[in-house]
Amino acid sequence: MSIFDLEDGDFIFGSGDTGFDSDGHMMNRMSDNMAFDLDTGEIHMVSGWDDDDEDDW
């Protein structure tokens, strides 16, 4: 799955709640439209981070 990062124009590639953007930063899903950059500590708005198990959110 790929997610578009609206903050810096990168794509995030991953599955579940974790992925990496095209700069190599590790991203963690916070919600369907927010991700936390574990390398910089910034919160990013994303196009949509769908999860197969919606019951967790």
Secondary structure by P-SEA (a helix, b strand, c coil): ccccccccbbbbbbcccccccccbbbbbbccccbbbccccccccccccccccccccc
